[in-house]
Amino acid sequence: MERRDEIERKIGEQADHAAANDAPATAAVCRALIALARGGTACGARIANWPGDVLADAMPLRLAGGLHHLFRKGEAPELGAVYAREVHAQDSVDAIVADVVARHDAELLSWFDGPPQTNEAGRSSSFVAALHWLASRTTGVFELNEIGSSAGMNLLIDRYGYDLGGVACGPAGAPCTIRPDWQGPPPPAMPFKIANVRGCDIQPVDVRDNAAADRLIAYIWPEAHARFERMEAGIAMIRERQVDLVQADAADWIAARLAEPQEAGVTRVLMHSIVWQYIPAERQAMIERAMAEAGAAATAERPLAWIALETNRATFRHELKVRYWPGGGEPHLLGEAQAHGAWVRWMG
């Protein structure tokens, strides 16, 4: 009973997190998993017997993505009333979700097999703000290396336009401009250059495949209309010109990147967003050791930096932290951001 109570409590925490991020319908769908776990479906049994950490595994969001996928295919139209917030009572949402799951139990079960690929271009705004900040502390020319790239939406960082509290950058005529609700002072308007961008993922998504693109879109919370526009723009950009994205373990890939010759005048950067929780502890430790060793060898001519937008598991806030070498390698908390980039609170 204690384990069941813990699972239900953490499902509730995931729902609270969605609600706090302007996604009340997603929160209601997540909360419906509590009732579902007490039912007789295979999905309910998977929830009730979840072996890992419900929050770190983003378990409720796995099924939420599957349900949204069915709705987008036209196979669960009744979910439209939930997503549009025409149905508010939680017991009514529970009943709708239970009915959809009962009809599609086997199909939905597979959505539990991997974490949600919530690839979000809006997070690039935090990365770019951090690069503005780093530009005066390093060389101002950056080689970007992203782990957990998923479909590569943030590997398009040099192709988006940005408006960061009035600080504009990016290529003229960019097909997508990212304008988060900026809170606090703007980042320093320090110009910089991106020399190249590369990324890896343990299971990269190739959005040139229609089924893969549809699955990726299904993980977007139904309330987040701006995210759909960014995702569609990003998919079109990748189909026009592919990003440098490979399948690899994050720790192994970073070790290989750090071992490559580094051009003088270029700052080598590791960056990632909302992925650290999915990396096993021993692989996290490997990355930390590799970065510390590379940082110890960094010079003013060949600096190293680490940009992370990750969840503080104690507060559930998404914190933008930067470390750089030479410079001590101490973490600098530059700000906080909404999970999908809707707003940025700058502290830098």
C-alpha positions as CSV (number, residue, x, y, z in Angstrom):
1,M,0.0,0.0,0.0
2,E,2.9,2.4,0.7
3,R,4.2,2.0,-2.8
4,R,0.8,2.6,-4.3
5,D,0.3,5.7,-2.2
6,E,3.7,7.0,-3.3
7,I,2.9,6.4,-7.0
8,E,-0.4,8.2,-6.6
9,R,1.2,11.1,-4.7
10,K,3.9,11.5,-7.4
11,I,1.2,11.4,-10.2
12,G,-0.5,14.2,-8.3
13,E,2.8,16.2,-8.2
14,Q,3.2,15.7,-11.9
15,A,-0.3,17.1,-12.4
16,D,0.4,20.0,-10.1
17,H,3.6,20.7,-12.2
18,A,1.6,20.8,-15.4
19,A,-1.0,23.1,-13.9
20,A,1.7,25.4,-12.7
21,N,3.0,25.6,-16.2
22,D,-0.3,26.7,-17.7
23,A,-1.5,23.3,-18.8
24,P,-4.7,22.5,-16.7
25,A,-6.0,20.0,-19.2
26,T,-2.7,18.1,-19.2
27,A,-2.9,18.2,-15.4
28,A,-6.4,16.7,-15.4
29,V,-5.3,13.9,-17.8
30,C,-2.3,13.1,-15.6
31,R,-4.5,13.1,-12.5
32,A,-6.8,10.6,-14.2
33,L,-4.0,8.1,-14.1
34,I,-4.7,7.7,-10.3
35,A,-8.2,6.3,-11.0
36,L,-6.9,4.4,-14.0
37,A,-4.3,2.6,-11.8
38,R,-7.2,1.2,-9.7
39,G,-9.0,-0.2,-12.8
40,G,-8.6,-3.4,-14.7
41,T,-6.7,-2.4,-17.8
42,A,-3.1,-3.3,-18.8
43,C,-2.2,0.4,-18.8
44,G,-3.7,0.7,-15.3
45,A,-1.6,-2.3,-14.1
46,R,1.5,-0.7,-15.6
47,I,0.9,2.5,-13.7
48,A,0.1,0.7,-10.4
49,N,3.3,-1.4,-10.6
50,W,5.6,1.3,-12.0
51,P,9.1,0.1,-10.9
52,G,11.0,3.4,-11.2
53,D,10.7,7.0,-10.1
54,V,7.4,8.3,-11.4
55,L,8.6,11.9,-11.7
56,A,12.1,11.3,-13.0
57,D,10.7,8.9,-15.5
58,A,7.9,11.3,-16.5
59,M,5.6,8.3,-16.4
60,P,2.3,10.2,-16.5
61,L,3.4,12.3,-19.5
62,R,4.2,9.1,-21.4
63,L,0.5,8.0,-21.4
64,A,-0.6,11.6,-21.9
65,G,1.4,11.7,-25.1
66,G,-0.3,8.4,-26.2
67,L,-3.7,9.8,-25.5
68,H,-3.0,13.0,-27.4
69,H,-1.7,10.9,-30.3
70,L,-5.0,9.1,-30.5
71,F,-6.9,12.4,-30.4
72,R,-4.8,13.8,-33.2
73,K,-5.5,10.7,-35.3
74,G,-9.3,11.2,-34.8
75,E,-9.6,8.0,-32.7
76,A,-10.5,9.6,-29.4
77,P,-12.5,12.7,-30.3
78,E,-14.0,12.9,-26.8
79,L,-10.7,14.0,-25.5
80,G,-11.3,17.3,-27.3
81,A,-13.7,18.4,-24.6
82,V,-11.0,17.8,-22.0
83,Y,-8.3,19.6,-23.9
84,A,-10.6,22.6,-24.6
85,R,-11.5,22.6,-20.8
86,E,-15.1,22.1,-21.6
87,V,-15.0,19.3,-19.0
88,H,-13.8,20.5,-15.7
89,A,-14.9,17.9,-13.1
90,Q,-12.0,15.5,-12.4
91,D,-14.4,12.5,-12.1
92,S,-15.7,13.3,-15.6
93,V,-12.1,13.5,-17.0
94,D,-11.3,10.2,-15.2
95,A,-14.3,8.6,-17.0
96,I,-13.3,9.9,-20.4
97,V,-9.7,8.8,-20.0
98,A,-10.8,5.4,-18.7
99,D,-13.1,4.8,-21.7
100,V,-10.4,5.8,-24.2
101,V,-7.8,3.5,-22.5
102,A,-10.2,0.6,-22.4
103,R,-10.7,0.9,-26.2
104,H,-7.0,1.3,-27.0
105,D,-5.3,-0.5,-24.1
106,A,-2.8,-2.5,-26.1
107,E,-1.8,0.4,-28.4
108,L,-1.4,2.8,-25.4
109,L,0.7,0.3,-23.4
110,S,3.7,0.8,-25.7
111,W,3.8,4.5,-24.8
112,F,5.1,3.6,-21.4
113,D,8.3,2.1,-22.9
114,G,10.3,5.3,-23.2
115,P,10.4,8.8,-21.8
116,P,8.5,11.6,-23.7
117,Q,10.5,13.3,-26.4
118,T,9.5,16.8,-25.4
119,N,11.9,18.4,-27.8
120,E,11.2,22.2,-27.5
121,A,12.7,25.0,-29.6
122,G,11.6,27.5,-27.0
123,R,14.4,26.4,-24.7
124,S,16.9,27.8,-27.2
125,S,16.0,31.3,-25.9
126,S,17.7,30.3,-22.6
127,F,20.7,28.9,-24.4
128,V,21.1,32.1,-26.5
129,A,20.8,34.3,-23.4
130,A,23.5,32.3,-21.8
131,L,25.7,32.7,-24.9
132,H,25.3,36.5,-24.7
133,W,26.4,36.3,-21.1
134,L,29.3,34.1,-21.9
135,A,30.5,36.1,-24.9
136,S,32.2,38.7,-22.7
137,R,33.8,36.0,-20.5
138,T,35.1,33.7,-23.2
139,T,36.1,34.1,-26.9
140,G,32.6,34.9,-28.2
141,V,32.8,32.2,-30.8
142,F,31.1,29.0,-29.8
143,E,31.2,25.3,-30.8
144,L,27.9,23.9,-29.4
145,N,27.6,20.3,-28.4
146,E,24.1,19.2,-27.2
147,I,23.3,15.9,-25.5
148,G,19.7,14.6,-25.4
149,S,19.0,16.4,-28.7
150,S,15.9,14.2,-29.4
151,A,14.8,15.4,-32.9
152,G,17.3,18.3,-33.0
153,M,15.0,21.3,-32.5
154,N,17.6,23.1,-30.4
155,L,20.3,22.2,-32.9
156,L,18.5,24.8,-35.1
157,I,19.7,27.4,-32.6
158,D,21.6,29.3,-35.2
159,R,18.7,29.4,-37.6
160,Y,16.0,30.9,-35.3
161,G,15.4,34.6,-34.7
162,Y,15.2,35.8,-31.1
163,D,13.7,38.7,-29.1
164,L,15.0,38.4,-25.6
165,G,13.5,41.2,-23.6
166,G,14.4,43.6,-26.4
167,V,17.7,42.1,-27.3
168,A,17.3,40.8,-30.8
169,C,19.6,38.4,-32.6
170,G,19.6,35.6,-35.2
171,P,19.6,35.6,-39.0
172,A,17.6,38.1,-40.9
173,G,14.4,36.6,-42.3
174,A,14.5,33.6,-39.9
175,P,11.5,31.3,-40.5
176,C,10.8,31.1,-36.8
177,T,11.3,33.8,-34.2
178,I,11.3,32.9,-30.5
179,R,9.9,35.6,-28.2
180,P,9.5,34.4,-24.6
181,D,7.8,36.5,-22.0
182,W,10.9,38.1,-20.6
183,Q,11.0,38.8,-16.9
184,G,13.7,40.9,-15.3
185,P,16.5,42.9,-17.2
186,P,17.5,41.7,-20.6
187,P,20.6,39.7,-21.1
188,P,23.7,41.6,-22.1
189,A,23.6,42.5,-25.8
190,M,27.0,41.1,-26.4
191,P,27.4,39.8,-30.0
192,F,28.7,36.3,-30.5
193,K,29.1,33.8,-33.3
194,I,28.2,30.1,-33.5
195,A,30.8,28.2,-35.4
196,N,29.0,24.9,-35.5
197,V,26.3,22.9,-33.7
198,R,26.3,19.1,-33.1
199,G,24.2,16.8,-31.0
200,C,23.5,13.3,-29.9
201,D,20.6,11.3,-28.4
202,I,20.4,7.8,-27.1
203,Q,17.3,7.4,-29.4
204,P,17.2,10.3,-31.9
205,V,14.0,11.2,-33.7
206,D,14.1,11.6,-37.5
207,V,11.3,14.0,-38.2
208,R,11.8,13.4,-41.9
209,D,9.7,10.3,-41.2
210,N,6.0,11.3,-40.9
211,A,5.2,8.8,-38.1
212,A,8.2,9.9,-36.0
213,A,7.1,13.6,-36.5
214,D,3.6,12.8,-35.5
215,R,4.7,11.0,-32.3
216,L,7.0,14.0,-31.4
217,I,4.1,16.4,-31.9
218,A,1.8,14.2,-29.7
219,Y,4.1,14.9,-26.7
220,I,3.3,18.6,-26.9
221,W,0.8,19.6,-24.3
222,P,-2.5,20.4,-26.1
223,E,-2.8,23.9,-24.5
224,A,0.6,25.0,-25.8
225,H,-0.5,26.5,-29.2
226,A,2.8,28.4,-29.8
227,R,4.7,25.1,-29.4
228,F,2.9,23.5,-32.3
229,E,3.9,26.4,-34.5
230,R,7.5,26.2,-33.5
231,M,7.6,22.4,-33.9
232,E,6.1,22.6,-37.4
233,A,8.6,25.3,-38.4
234,G,11.4,23.2,-36.9
235,I,10.4,20.1,-38.8
236,A,10.2,22.0,-42.0
237,M,13.7,23.5,-41.4
238,I,15.2,20.1,-40.7
239,R,13.5,18.6,-43.8
240,E,15.1,21.4,-45.8
241,R,18.5,21.0,-44.3
242,Q,19.4,18.3,-41.8
243,V,21.0,19.0,-38.5
244,D,24.2,17.2,-37.3
245,L,22.5,14.6,-35.0
246,V,23.8,11.1,-34.2
247,Q,22.8,8.2,-32.1
248,A,25.1,7.9,-29.1
249,D,25.4,7.6,-25.3
250,A,25.8,11.1,-23.9
251,A,28.8,10.3,-21.8
252,D,30.7,8.5,-24.6
253,W,29.8,11.2,-27.1
254,I,31.0,14.0,-24.8
255,A,34.2,12.2,-24.1
256,A,34.9,11.9,-27.8
257,R,34.0,15.6,-28.5
258,L,36.3,16.8,-25.7
259,A,39.2,14.7,-27.1
260,E,38.9,16.4,-30.5
261,P,41.4,19.2,-31.3
262,Q,39.9,22.5,-30.4
263,E,40.4,25.5,-32.7
264,A,42.1,28.5,-31.2
265,G,39.6,31.3,-30.5
266,V,36.7,29.0,-30.2
267,T,34.8,28.2,-26.9
268,R,33.7,24.6,-26.7
269,V,30.3,24.3,-25.1
270,L,28.3,21.4,-23.7
271,M,24.6,22.3,-23.5
272,H,21.5,20.4,-22.6
273,S,17.9,20.9,-21.4
274,I,15.5,18.8,-19.3
275,V,17.5,15.6,-20.0
276,W,19.9,15.2,-17.0
277,Q,17.2,13.4,-15.0
278,Y,17.1,10.6,-17.7
279,I,20.8,10.0,-17.7
280,P,21.9,7.2,-15.3
281,A,23.9,8.4,-12.3
282,E,27.1,6.7,-13.3
283,R,26.9,8.3,-16.8
284,Q,26.3,11.7,-15.2
285,A,29.4,11.2,-13.1
286,M,31.4,10.3,-16.2
287,I,30.3,13.5,-17.9
288,E,31.1,15.6,-14.8
289,R,34.6,14.0,-14.6
290,A,35.3,14.5,-18.3
291,M,34.2,18.2,-18.1
292,A,36.3,18.8,-14.9
293,E,39.4,17.3,-16.6
294,A,38.8,19.3,-19.8
295,G,38.1,22.4,-17.7
296,A,41.4,22.0,-15.9
297,A,43.2,22.1,-19.3
298,A,41.2,25.0,-20.7
299,T,42.9,28.2,-21.6
300,A,41.8,31.7,-22.5
301,E,42.5,30.8,-26.1
302,R,40.5,27.6,-25.9
303,P,37.9,27.9,-23.2
304,L,35.2,25.4,-22.1
305,A,31.7,26.1,-21.0
306,W,28.7,24.1,-19.7
307,I,25.1,25.5,-20.2
308,A,22.3,23.5,-18.5
309,L,18.6,24.2,-18.3
310,E,17.5,21.5,-15.9
311,T,14.9,20.8,-13.3
312,N,15.7,21.5,-9.6
313,R,14.2,18.3,-8.2
314,A,13.6,20.0,-4.8
315,T,11.7,23.1,-6.2
316,F,10.6,21.8,-9.6
317,R,11.9,25.0,-11.1
318,H,13.8,24.9,-14.3
319,E,17.1,26.6,-13.6
320,L,19.6,28.0,-16.2
321,K,23.1,27.5,-14.9
322,V,26.4,28.1,-16.6
323,R,30.0,27.1,-15.8
324,Y,33.1,28.1,-17.7
325,W,36.8,27.5,-17.7
326,P,39.2,29.1,-17.1
327,G,37.1,30.9,-14.6
328,G,36.8,28.4,-11.9
329,G,34.0,26.3,-13.2
330,E,31.6,27.4,-10.5
331,P,27.9,27.2,-11.4
332,H,26.3,30.6,-12.1
333,L,22.5,30.7,-11.8
334,L,21.5,33.0,-14.6
335,G,17.8,32.5,-14.5
336,E,14.7,30.3,-14.5
337,A,12.5,29.4,-17.3
338,Q,9.1,27.9,-18.0
339,A,9.4,24.2,-18.9
340,H,8.8,24.9,-22.6
341,G,10.3,28.4,-22.9
342,A,7.1,30.4,-22.6
343,W,8.8,32.8,-20.2
344,V,12.3,33.4,-18.9
345,R,13.1,35.1,-15.6
346,W,16.6,36.5,-16.0
347,M,18.9,36.9,-13.0
348,G,22.2,37.0,-14.7
